[in-house]
Amino acid sequence: MASRTSRDVLVRGLRVLGRAVREQPRIFAVAVVGSVLFGGMVIASAYVVGGVVGEVVVPSIARGQVGVGTLALAAAALFGISVLRVVGIFGRRLGAGYMQYRLQAAYRRRVTRRYLDLPVAWHQRNSTGTLLSNANSDVEAAWQPIATLPFAVGTLVMLVGAIVSLFATDWALAMVGLAVFPALFALNVVYSRRMAPRQARAQRLRGEVSGIAHESFDGALVVKTMGREAQETARFASRAGELRDSLIAVGRLRGVFDPLLEALPSLGTLAVLVVGAFRLRQGAISVAELVSVAFLFTVLAFPVRAIGWVLAELPRSVAGWDRVRRVLDATGEMPYGQRVLDPAASGPATLTFTDVHFSYPPAEAHQPGAQVLGEVGFTVPAGRTVALVGPTGAGKSTIASLAVRLVDPDSGTVELDGVDVRELTAASLTGTAALVAQVPFVFDDTVRANIALDRPGVGDEDVWAALRLAEADGFVAALPDGLDTMVGERGTSLSGGQRQRLTLARALAGRPRLLVLDDATSAVDPRVEAAILAGLRSSAGEPGVPAASILVVAYRRATIALADEVIYVEHGRVVARGTHTELLATVPGYADLVTAYEQAEVDRTQERPYDDEVAPLPSGLELEVDR
């Protein structure tokens, strides 16, 4: 079983290397030419050194004088060979390094691009730490053997040349080479077989350690507030200890085999001297030939190690490639269509759900998926505001995700202006609909960059207009550097309500025709939230204000009351629809839910007031909000 596993690792590892060569053939050719040049000069240097000893040094000692001309010629020959060796080393290392780093960069881009293509459901089944490991250490591990691959290929060519030159010199010395070189290769194969499972385990543990670390850092607030520092430290230390032990096992194996790989060529040199002494006494070879062969075995010791380095890195390369390929081969992406909504349309869009069913995929392949939505149908008319209300787990966030096509329905259709969103191009969809999610995400950049996102045509005037609509212009103007203020990682320098208003401004700056708010203002003072929605309704179509239809997942009575229609959902189904007043009077579940939310809001405000400044509602809207 171990033998089959080792052969499998070797075969798969060679396929990975073959893929690298096919993707970068020219660079690989440059590196191999440099390596072959180096190998040829190693063999040539051995015979030049032998010639210098046999034809210059020994006769000079016998005569008691040194021929200056002959010595200068020998020195020139050695210098020329050394220059060519340097050229070979330069070409080999430059080509190998360029090839390795180019492949790593290319596959990091491919993995990242694949992440962006895969649906949200796929990301939910994979930890962020694992995904970071895939894009970083796994890609690095997959192409690590490239650093020594050209050297190993050149070494193979050099070994063939060495064997041929040995046979041309003396058959007895050639037999010593035939014994030593296969022994070196066999030792490297055994080394690779023993190393394979250790490297694979170490690579897997790297990803797990990265995942635990990311969870601990990303959840620092939970860890601190729940007093779990010691437990998280112990959890990380346990897995880090496993990784340490795994890497120590790798190091121990190297500690055993490295001396053997180092000693074998030295033993070969000793065998050459013993056999060569007998052959020299028999007159079969000259002193120059004996010195050349002995020197050849000496200088071959290091290049032959390159084969071992490649074989030793293959298990880690295969483990890394398997993890990278798991991402590249992942299925479930949502291809975009070719249809484009009327680019001249600037008015609000109409959103229509028709008999939509949706189930999230199961955690395990053999398990059925849990249905989240069933027979959902409603319309958000152009220019109207529709509130989506329901208890926790009713499917409101899923409906919001379907509206902007973060996920696709199992059956039924979601349409924008009568066109199935699955038929739209990516640019048409993202240019028409914008989602502001429950949890605001802010980049570690300036306020301006977070809102504009380098989108063409979004200048400072558009940024300030969006900030005004989001009731965020006041606090941004008060920041030390205004739009140029760095907000920190995930916006740590801002309050929760400020982050939510920045993400809302980001969506508004793109002038969407459909705005989907998934409880996007929960951390904002209720009066500020109502002022934002009222401002969007009353100012739609004015300069700098997008004329957008609005689908809002709402909890607060003041927010719900601003909607033209309320859709009440329970257990993934639309139970009732109508105005806020109608549902209060006719749907007991709705009335109980809104009342409970309102009481919870009052209790929360008493315990911890909102840190956002309170903005007055637009004139004439107070009674509508209070009803």
Solvent accessible surface area in square Angstrom, and as a share of the most:
residue,aa,sasa,rsa
1,M,160,0.71
2,A,79,0.61
3,S,43,0.27
4,R,133,0.49
5,T,67,0.39
6,S,12,0.08
7,R,122,0.45
8,D,65,0.34
9,V,16,0.09
10,L,57,0.29
11,V,70,0.40
12,R,68,0.25
13,G,0,0.00
14,L,96,0.48
15,R,166,0.61
16,V,6,0.03
17,L,8,0.04
18,G,24,0.23
19,R,87,0.32
20,A,0,0.00
21,V,41,0.23
22,R,166,0.61
23,E,54,0.24
24,Q,25,0.11
25,P,77,0.48
26,R,208,0.76
27,I,24,0.12
28,F,29,0.12
29,A,51,0.40
30,V,88,0.50
31,A,0,0.00
32,V,24,0.14
33,V,101,0.58
34,G,5,0.05
35,S,2,0.01
36,V,54,0.31
37,L,54,0.27
38,F,11,0.05
39,G,1,0.01
40,G,31,0.30
41,M,34,0.15
42,V,1,0.01
43,I,25,0.13
44,A,32,0.25
45,S,6,0.04
46,A,0,0.00
47,Y,69,0.26
48,V,36,0.21
49,V,35,0.20
50,G,0,0.00
51,G,24,0.23
52,V,24,0.14
53,V,41,0.23
54,G,14,0.13
55,E,120,0.54
56,V,11,0.07
57,V,62,0.36
58,V,63,0.36
59,P,35,0.22
60,S,10,0.06
61,I,131,0.66
62,A,88,0.68
63,R,141,0.52
64,G,66,0.64
65,Q,120,0.53
66,V,84,0.48
67,G,27,0.26
68,V,123,0.71
69,G,57,0.55
70,T,67,0.39
71,L,86,0.43
72,A,58,0.45
73,L,129,0.64
74,A,11,0.08
75,A,58,0.45
76,A,59,0.46
77,A,42,0.33
78,L,60,0.30
79,F,145,0.60
80,G,31,0.30
81,I,20,0.10
82,S,55,0.35
83,V,64,0.37
84,L,76,0.38
85,R,69,0.25
86,V,95,0.55
87,V,77,0.45
88,G,0,0.00
89,I,52,0.26
90,F,134,0.56
91,G,14,0.13
92,R,14,0.05
93,R,156,0.57
94,L,103,0.51
95,G,4,0.04
96,A,4,0.03
97,G,18,0.18
98,Y,123,0.47
99,M,0,0.00
100,Q,10,0.04
101,Y,144,0.55
102,R,113,0.41
103,L,0,0.00
104,Q,9,0.04
105,A,40,0.31
106,A,17,0.13
107,Y,0,0.00
108,R,73,0.27
109,R,154,0.56
110,R,101,0.37
111,V,0,0.00
112,T,64,0.37
113,R,138,0.50
114,R,41,0.15
115,Y,25,0.10
116,L,122,0.61
117,D,58,0.30
118,L,8,0.04
119,P,19,0.12
120,V,56,0.32
121,A,12,0.09
122,W,15,0.05
123,H,58,0.26
124,Q,120,0.53
125,R,117,0.43
126,N,27,0.14
127,S,50,0.32
128,T,65,0.38
129,G,1,0.01
130,T,34,0.20
131,L,18,0.09
132,L,92,0.46
133,S,4,0.03
134,N,0,0.00
135,A,19,0.15
136,N,85,0.44
137,S,23,0.15
138,D,0,0.00
139,V,0,0.00
140,E,65,0.29
141,A,0,0.00
142,A,1,0.00
143,W,1,0.01
144,Q,52,0.23
145,P,0,0.00
146,I,0,0.00
147,A,44,0.34
148,T,30,0.18
149,L,17,0.08
150,P,0,0.00
151,F,10,0.04
152,A,7,0.05
153,V,43,0.25
154,G,1,0.01
155,T,0,0.00
156,L,88,0.44
157,V,72,0.42
158,M,4,0.02
159,L,24,0.12
160,V,97,0.56
161,G,27,0.26
162,A,0,0.00
163,I,34,0.17
164,V,93,0.54
165,S,21,0.14
166,L,0,0.00
167,F,96,0.40
168,A,88,0.68
169,T,24,0.14
170,D,10,0.05
171,W,156,0.55
172,A,12,0.10
173,L,0,0.00
174,A,0,0.00
175,M,101,0.45
176,V,19,0.11
177,G,0,0.00
178,L,67,0.33
179,A,67,0.52
180,V,15,0.09
181,F,17,0.07
182,P,73,0.46
183,A,41,0.31
184,L,3,0.02
185,F,106,0.44
186,A,53,0.41
187,L,35,0.17
188,N,2,0.01
189,V,33,0.19
190,V,60,0.34
191,Y,7,0.03
192,S,11,0.07
193,R,96,0.35
194,R,130,0.47
195,M,0,0.00
196,A,4,0.03
197,P,78,0.49
198,R,84,0.31
199,Q,6,0.03
200,A,44,0.34
201,R,99,0.36
202,A,0,0.00
203,Q,0,0.00
204,R,105,0.38
205,L,1,0.00
206,R,57,0.21
207,G,2,0.02
208,E,52,0.23
209,V,20,0.12
210,S,37,0.24
211,G,8,0.08
212,I,16,0.08
213,A,17,0.13
214,H,45,0.20
215,E,89,0.40
216,S,21,0.13
217,F,154,0.64
218,D,78,0.40
219,G,22,0.21
220,A,47,0.37
221,L,138,0.68
222,V,96,0.55
223,V,23,0.13
224,K,130,0.55
225,T,95,0.55
226,M,133,0.59
227,G,47,0.45
228,R,113,0.41
229,E,71,0.32
230,A,73,0.57
231,Q,80,0.35
232,E,35,0.16
233,T,90,0.52
234,A,60,0.46
235,R,98,0.36
236,F,72,0.30
237,A,57,0.44
238,S,67,0.43
239,R,74,0.27
240,A,31,0.24
241,G,14,0.13
242,E,59,0.27
243,L,26,0.13
244,R,141,0.51
245,D,71,0.37
246,S,5,0.03
247,L,70,0.35
248,I,76,0.39
249,A,33,0.25
250,V,8,0.05
251,G,39,0.37
252,R,174,0.63
253,L,16,0.08
254,R,86,0.31
255,G,47,0.45
256,V,91,0.52
257,F,12,0.05
258,D,49,0.25
259,P,75,0.47
260,L,87,0.43
261,L,3,0.01
262,E,94,0.42
263,A,43,0.34
264,L,38,0.19
265,P,4,0.03
266,S,68,0.44
267,L,104,0.52
268,G,1,0.01
269,T,24,0.14
270,L,105,0.52
271,A,37,0.29
272,V,0,0.00
273,L,81,0.41
274,V,80,0.46
275,V,45,0.26
276,G,0,0.00
277,A,49,0.38
278,F,119,0.50
279,R,42,0.15
280,L,61,0.31
281,R,202,0.74
282,Q,124,0.55
283,G,60,0.57
284,A,48,0.37
285,I,9,0.05
286,S,52,0.34
287,V,58,0.33
288,A,14,0.11
289,E,59,0.27
290,L,21,0.10
291,V,39,0.22
292,S,2,0.01
293,V,0,0.00
294,A,13,0.10
295,F,61,0.25
296,L,0,0.00
297,F,2,0.01
298,T,76,0.44
299,V,30,0.17
300,L,2,0.01
301,A,18,0.14
302,F,112,0.47
303,P,3,0.02
304,V,3,0.02
305,R,30,0.11
306,A,0,0.00
307,I,14,0.07
308,G,1,0.01
309,W,76,0.27
310,V,9,0.05
311,L,14,0.07
312,A,4,0.03
313,E,30,0.14
314,L,1,0.00
315,P,3,0.02
316,R,35,0.13
317,S,0,0.00
318,V,7,0.04
319,A,15,0.11
320,G,0,0.00
321,W,18,0.06
322,D,44,0.23
323,R,47,0.17
324,V,1,0.01
325,R,109,0.40
326,R,102,0.37
327,V,0,0.00
328,L,40,0.20
329,D,89,0.46
330,A,12,0.10
331,T,111,0.65
332,G,42,0.41
333,E,72,0.32
334,M,40,0.18
335,P,101,0.63
336,Y,103,0.39
337,G,17,0.17
338,Q,159,0.71
339,R,127,0.46
340,V,95,0.55
341,L,16,0.08
342,D,91,0.47
343,P,124,0.78
344,A,85,0.66
345,A,39,0.30
346,S,93,0.60
347,G,30,0.29
348,P,39,0.25
349,A,0,0.00
350,T,38,0.22
351,L,0,0.00
352,T,31,0.18
353,F,4,0.02
354,T,69,0.40
355,D,77,0.40
356,V,0,0.00
357,H,43,0.19
358,F,9,0.04
359,S,32,0.20
360,Y,66,0.25
361,P,63,0.39
362,P,42,0.26
363,A,90,0.70
364,E,87,0.39
365,A,109,0.84
366,H,152,0.68
367,Q,82,0.36
368,P,123,0.78
369,G,35,0.34
370,A,74,0.57
371,Q,106,0.47
372,V,34,0.20
373,L,1,0.01
374,G,2,0.02
375,E,107,0.48
376,V,0,0.00
377,G,24,0.23
378,F,6,0.03
379,T,51,0.30
380,V,0,0.00
381,P,56,0.35
382,A,53,0.41
383,G,43,0.42
384,R,117,0.43
385,T,5,0.03
386,V,1,0.00
387,A,0,0.00
388,L,0,0.00
389,V,0,0.00
390,G,0,0.00
391,P,43,0.27
392,T,130,0.76
393,G,72,0.69
394,A,2,0.02
395,G,7,0.07
396,K,11,0.05
397,S,45,0.29
398,T,8,0.05
399,I,0,0.00
400,A,1,0.00
401,S,21,0.13
402,L,1,0.00
403,A,0,0.00
404,V,18,0.11
405,R,12,0.04
406,L,68,0.34
407,V,9,0.05
408,D,33,0.17
409,P,10,0.06
410,D,89,0.46
411,S,54,0.35
412,G,25,0.24
413,T,42,0.24
414,V,1,0.01
415,E,44,0.20
416,L,0,0.00
417,D,58,0.30
418,G,56,0.54
419,V,14,0.08
420,D,20,0.10
421,V,2,0.01
422,R,76,0.28
423,E,69,0.31
424,L,0,0.00
425,T,30,0.18
426,A,41,0.32
427,A,80,0.62
428,S,14,0.09
429,L,6,0.03
430,T,97,0.56
431,G,46,0.44
432,T,7,0.04
433,A,8,0.06
434,A,20,0.15
435,L,50,0.25
436,V,5,0.03
437,A,48,0.37
438,Q,75,0.33
439,V,120,0.69
440,P,30,0.19
441,F,89,0.37
442,V,1,0.00
443,F,95,0.40
444,D,88,0.46
445,D,55,0.29
446,T,26,0.15
447,V,0,0.00
448,R,75,0.27
449,A,34,0.27
450,N,1,0.01
451,I,0,0.00
452,A,11,0.08
453,L,71,0.35
454,D,143,0.74
455,R,73,0.27
456,P,133,0.84
457,G,76,0.73
458,V,26,0.15
459,G,37,0.35
460,D,64,0.33
461,E,151,0.68
462,D,49,0.25
463,V,0,0.00
464,W,70,0.25
465,A,12,0.09
466,A,2,0.02
467,L,0,0.00
468,R,134,0.49
469,L,19,0.09
470,A,0,0.00
471,E,48,0.22
472,A,0,0.00
473,D,47,0.24
474,G,46,0.44
475,F,16,0.07
476,V,0,0.00
477,A,69,0.54
478,A,86,0.66
479,L,37,0.19
480,P,121,0.76
481,D,94,0.49
482,G,15,0.14
483,L,11,0.06
484,D,76,0.40
485,T,15,0.09
486,M,108,0.48
487,V,0,0.00
488,G,21,0.21
489,E,119,0.53
490,R,110,0.40
491,G,0,0.00
492,T,103,0.60
493,S,81,0.52
494,L,11,0.06
495,S,28,0.18
496,G,26,0.25
497,G,1,0.01
498,Q,38,0.17
499,R,61,0.22
500,Q,6,0.03
501,R,1,0.00
502,L,2,0.01
503,T,11,0.07
504,L,0,0.00
505,A,0,0.00
506,R,37,0.14
507,A,11,0.09
508,L,4,0.02
509,A,7,0.05
510,G,34,0.32
511,R,114,0.42
512,P,4,0.03
513,R,27,0.10
514,L,0,0.00
515,L,1,0.00
516,V,0,0.00
517,L,4,0.02
518,D,11,0.06
519,D,26,0.14
520,A,3,0.02
521,T,10,0.06
522,S,36,0.23
523,A,25,0.20
524,V,0,0.00
525,D,19,0.10
526,P,34,0.21
527,R,109,0.40
528,V,1,0.00
529,E,14,0.06
530,A,1,0.01
531,A,3,0.03
532,I,2,0.01
533,L,6,0.03
534,A,1,0.01
535,G,15,0.15
536,L,10,0.05
537,R,84,0.31
538,S,78,0.50
539,S,25,0.16
540,A,46,0.36
541,G,54,0.52
542,E,90,0.40
543,P,133,0.84
544,G,27,0.26
545,V,15,0.09
546,P,5,0.03
547,A,20,0.15
548,A,15,0.12
549,S,0,0.00
550,I,6,0.03
551,L,0,0.00
552,V,7,0.04
553,V,3,0.02
554,A,4,0.03
555,Y,52,0.20
556,R,20,0.07
557,R,54,0.20
558,A,23,0.18
559,T,2,0.01
560,I,0,0.00
561,A,0,0.00
562,L,1,0.01
563,A,9,0.07
564,D,38,0.19
565,E,44,0.20
566,V,0,0.00
567,I,0,0.00
568,Y,4,0.02
569,V,0,0.00
570,E,48,0.22
571,H,166,0.74
572,G,0,0.00
573,R,107,0.39
574,V,35,0.20
575,V,79,0.45
576,A,20,0.16
577,R,114,0.42
578,G,12,0.12
579,T,52,0.30
580,H,2,0.01
581,T,79,0.46
582,E,94,0.42
583,L,4,0.02
584,L,52,0.26
585,A,86,0.67
586,T,99,0.57
587,V,22,0.13
588,P,102,0.64
589,G,29,0.28
590,Y,0,0.00
591,A,22,0.17
592,D,98,0.51
593,L,28,0.14
594,V,0,0.00
595,T,74,0.43
596,A,58,0.45
597,Y,49,0.19
598,E,65,0.29
599,Q,101,0.45
600,A,57,0.44
601,E,35,0.16
602,V,67,0.38
603,D,58,0.30
604,R,80,0.29
605,T,54,0.31
606,Q,138,0.61
607,E,147,0.66
608,R,142,0.52
609,P,95,0.60
610,Y,25,0.09
611,D,100,0.52
612,D,9,0.05
613,E,84,0.38
614,V,86,0.49
615,A,16,0.12
616,P,109,0.69
617,L,15,0.07
618,P,45,0.28
619,S,112,0.72
620,G,66,0.64
621,L,32,0.16
622,E,71,0.32
623,L,154,0.77
624,E,45,0.20
625,V,12,0.07
626,D,109,0.57
627,R,129,0.47
